[in-house]
Amino acid sequence: MNEPETLPSAAARLAVRGYLQSLPEAAFAPELSQRLQVRTRAGLARSRRFAGTVRVALAAALALLLLVPGSRLSLVPPATERLASASAPAPAAATVLAQVQALDRELQAAIQRGDSAARLAALWAERDAVVALLSSSTPVHPARI
C-alpha cells in the first residue's frame, strides 16, 4: 500500500530554496522580452478599455434609476405622488389638522382616565374651535401675495 508522504522539514526546504536561488538565470532572446512587453501593454490597454466601458455602463444605469419615476432612487416622484402633493392641504391646514388630532388624543386619554365633565367639556370646546378654523372659508394664516 501507498503510505502518506511526510512533508520535508524546514531545514530541507531552506536547503532546496538556497540551491534554486544559486542557479544562474536563463538567458532569454531579446525578441522574447520585446514580445512579452508588447503583449503586456496590449493586455493593460484591453483592461483599461474594459474598465472604461464598465464605468460608462454603471453611470448610465445609475442615471436611468435616478430619472425613472417610481424607482427607489428616483429624483423624479411618480405622477400619482406629484398629483397628491399638488392637491395636498396647505401647510396652515396641515398644522390645524395636527392640532385636531392632538386634541382628539388628549380627549381619548381624558375619557379613559375618567376626568371630570368640566374638563371634558373644555377639551371639546377647544377641539370645536380648532375644527371651526379648519372648515372656515377664510385662511388660518393670511396668504402672502
C-alpha positions as CSV (number, residue, x, y, z in Angstrom):
1,M,0.0,0.0,0.0
2,N,1.0,3.6,-0.5
3,E,2.0,5.3,2.7
4,P,1.4,9.0,3.0
5,E,4.5,11.0,2.3
6,T,5.8,13.2,5.0
7,L,6.4,16.9,4.3
8,P,10.0,17.9,4.2
9,S,11.4,19.7,7.3
10,A,12.0,23.4,7.4
11,A,15.8,22.9,7.1
12,A,15.3,20.7,3.9
13,R,13.0,23.4,2.4
14,L,15.6,26.1,3.1
15,A,18.4,24.0,1.5
16,V,16.3,23.4,-1.6
17,R,15.4,27.1,-1.8
18,G,19.1,28.1,-1.4
19,Y,20.1,25.6,-4.2
20,L,17.5,27.0,-6.6
21,Q,18.5,30.6,-5.9
22,S,22.1,29.7,-6.6
23,L,21.3,28.5,-10.2
24,P,22.1,31.1,-12.9
25,E,19.2,32.9,-14.6
26,A,18.3,31.6,-18.0
27,A,19.2,33.9,-20.9
28,F,16.2,34.9,-23.0
29,A,16.4,36.0,-26.5
30,P,15.9,39.8,-26.9
31,E,13.0,39.3,-29.2
32,L,11.2,37.3,-26.5
33,S,11.3,40.2,-23.9
34,Q,10.1,42.6,-26.6
35,R,7.2,40.3,-27.4
36,L,6.3,40.0,-23.7
37,Q,6.4,43.8,-23.3
38,V,4.1,44.2,-26.3
39,R,1.6,41.6,-25.0
40,T,1.7,43.1,-21.5
41,R,1.0,46.6,-22.9
42,A,-1.8,45.3,-25.1
43,G,-3.4,43.4,-22.1
44,L,-3.2,46.6,-20.0
45,A,-4.8,48.6,-22.7
46,R,-7.6,46.0,-23.0
47,S,-8.1,46.1,-19.3
48,R,-8.4,49.9,-19.3
49,R,-10.9,49.9,-22.2
50,F,-13.0,47.3,-20.4
51,A,-12.9,49.2,-17.1
52,G,-13.9,52.4,-19.0
53,T,-16.8,50.6,-20.6
54,V,-17.9,49.3,-17.2
55,R,-17.7,52.8,-15.7
56,V,-19.9,54.2,-18.5
57,A,-22.4,51.4,-18.2
58,L,-22.7,51.9,-14.4
59,A,-23.1,55.6,-14.8
60,A,-25.8,55.1,-17.4
61,A,-27.6,52.6,-15.2
62,L,-27.4,55.0,-12.2
63,A,-28.7,57.9,-14.2
64,L,-31.5,55.8,-15.5
65,L,-32.5,54.8,-12.0
66,L,-32.4,58.4,-10.8
67,L,-34.5,59.6,-13.7
68,V,-37.2,56.9,-13.9
69,P,-40.2,57.9,-11.8
70,G,-41.2,55.5,-9.1
71,S,-37.9,53.7,-8.6
72,R,-36.5,53.8,-5.1
73,L,-33.5,56.1,-6.0
74,S,-35.6,58.3,-8.3
75,L,-35.2,62.0,-8.1
76,V,-38.5,62.4,-10.0
77,P,-41.6,61.4,-8.0
78,P,-44.2,59.2,-9.7
79,A,-47.1,61.0,-11.3
80,T,-49.5,59.9,-8.6
81,E,-47.3,61.4,-5.9
82,R,-47.0,64.6,-7.9
83,L,-50.8,64.8,-8.1
84,A,-51.2,64.0,-4.4
85,S,-48.7,66.7,-3.4
86,A,-50.4,69.3,-5.7
87,S,-53.8,68.6,-4.1
88,A,-52.4,68.3,-0.5
89,P,-53.8,70.8,2.0
90,A,-51.9,74.0,2.6
91,P,-49.4,73.9,5.4
92,A,-51.7,76.0,7.6
93,A,-54.5,73.5,7.2
94,A,-52.0,70.7,7.9
95,T,-51.0,72.4,11.2
96,V,-54.7,72.8,12.1
97,L,-55.3,69.2,11.3
98,A,-52.4,68.2,13.5
99,Q,-53.9,70.3,16.4
100,V,-57.2,68.5,15.9
101,Q,-55.5,65.1,16.1
102,A,-53.6,66.1,19.2
103,L,-56.8,67.3,20.8
104,D,-58.5,64.0,19.9
105,R,-55.7,62.0,21.5
106,E,-56.0,64.2,24.6
107,L,-59.8,63.8,24.7
108,Q,-59.5,60.0,24.4
109,A,-56.9,59.8,27.2
110,A,-59.1,62.1,29.4
111,I,-62.1,59.8,28.8
112,Q,-60.1,56.7,29.7
113,R,-58.8,58.3,32.8
114,G,-62.3,59.3,33.9
115,D,-61.7,63.1,34.0
116,S,-64.4,65.4,35.2
117,A,-67.2,66.5,32.9
118,A,-65.9,70.1,33.1
119,R,-62.5,69.1,31.9
120,L,-64.1,67.1,29.0
121,A,-66.3,70.0,28.1
122,A,-63.3,72.3,28.0
123,L,-61.4,69.9,25.7
124,W,-64.5,69.5,23.4
125,A,-64.9,73.3,23.2
126,E,-61.2,73.7,22.3
127,R,-61.5,71.0,19.6
128,D,-64.7,72.5,18.2
129,A,-62.9,75.9,17.9
130,V,-59.9,74.4,16.1
131,V,-62.3,72.4,13.7
132,A,-64.1,75.7,13.0
133,L,-60.8,77.2,11.9
134,L,-60.3,74.2,9.6
135,S,-63.7,74.4,8.0
136,S,-63.9,78.2,7.7
137,S,-63.6,79.8,4.3
138,T,-61.0,82.3,5.5
139,P,-57.4,81.1,5.7
140,V,-56.0,80.4,9.1
141,H,-52.9,82.4,8.2
142,P,-53.0,85.3,5.8
143,A,-51.9,84.3,2.3
144,R,-48.7,86.1,1.1
145,I,-49.1,87.6,-2.3
